[in-house]
Amino acid sequence: MAENRASVYGEGVPCWVDARLPDVAAGERFYGELFGWTFEEAHGDFRWARLDGEPVAALAQKTDGRMPSVWTVYFATPDAEALMRRVLAAGGQLVMAPTPLGTLGTAAQAADPEGAVFGLWQPGGHRGFGRRHEPGGFVWVELYARDTTAVNTFYGGLFRDALFGEGAEPDFGRAPVSGVFPAEMPPHFLVHFRVEDCEAVLGRVQRLGGRVRVPPFETSYGTVAVVSDNQGASFAVLQR
């Protein structure tokens, strides 16, 4: 497994996650109690979430009430503009053009050919996760797709070294959406946070006003349950 404390991520490695929420203060209370995160100002309306002082995620105000409250995963790249051109050439779509965020870096968002939205992060002063693979931190992202062969071709073309290169230890899986969710569920990325005791965490989620969407089930990478926070943003918890 890769180091928990990471400063540099190769292209195609999940390096950051954020959530857009209607009420950021309520999100801070929920995730602070659930995972032990602390919070501070980052850039604009973004708030850093920290675990033992290291950045692990960000929360931000949702500016359009028509949009869902969601967690977004960002894949590292040294050149967001060039990677976006490759995304478009491979049949993906532009969601948000590469946008500098002060001295932190450049963010962009795209959708794959099935419509699943993901982010790109070109680092500046902010490299990405300061901690991962630890309880309370990012550990995995699963893409639930309609056609896993097609998405493997799409992401394999974009991120071949990260997914299939020598020594690759990807934190990124692909699975049929119908294996876990109703068949009508749109393709989407599901961010996973590591926990030590899945059942205990599910109890905390419910006490904090969240919901258990999918009870615990076994995967090749651990025991997973799908939940949503007290504002409807879904994520998964993973016990290894």
ZIQUI-V528762 format. One record per backbone hydrogen bond with DSSP energy under -0.5 kcal/mol. NH is the residue of the N-H (numbers start at 1). CO is the residue of the C=O. If there is no record, write none. Layout:
[[NH,CO] [NH,CO]]
This chain:
[[6,4] [12,76] [13,10] [15,74] [16,74] [18,72] [19,58] [20,70] [21,19] [21,60] [27,23] [28,24] [29,25] [30,26] [31,27] [32,28] [33,29] [34,30] [35,31] [36,31] [36,32] [37,31] [38,50] [40,48] [42,46] [46,43] [47,59] [48,40] [49,57] [50,38] [51,54] [54,51] [56,49] [57,49] [58,17] [59,47] [60,19] [61,45] [62,21] [63,61] [65,63] [67,64] [70,20] [70,68] [72,18] [74,16] [75,119] [76,13] [77,121] [83,79] [84,80] [85,81] [86,82] [87,83] [88,84] [89,85] [90,86] [91,88] [92,87] [93,111] [95,109] [96,109] [99,107] [101,105] [102,100] [104,101] [106,122] [107,99] [108,120] [109,96] [110,118] [111,93] [112,116] [115,112] [118,110] [119,73] [120,108] [121,75] [122,106] [123,121] [124,104] [124,126] [125,103] [126,104] [127,125] [129,15] [130,55] [131,55] [132,4] [133,138] [136,194] [137,134] [139,192] [140,192] [141,171] [142,190] [143,173] [144,142] [144,188] [145,143] [145,175] [148,146] [151,147] [152,148] [153,149] [154,150] [155,151] [156,152] [157,153] [158,154] [159,155] [163,159] [164,160] [165,160] [165,161] [168,165] [173,141] [175,143] [177,145] [179,176] [180,177] [181,177] [185,182] [188,144] [190,142] [191,189] [192,140] [193,236] [194,137] [195,238] [201,197] [202,198] [203,199] [204,200] [205,201] [206,202] [207,203] [208,204] [209,206] [210,205] [211,228] [213,211] [213,226] [214,226] [217,224] [219,222] [222,219] [223,239] [224,217] [225,237] [226,214] [227,235] [228,211] [229,233] [232,229] [234,232] [235,227] [236,191] [237,225] [238,193] [239,223] [240,195] [240,238]]
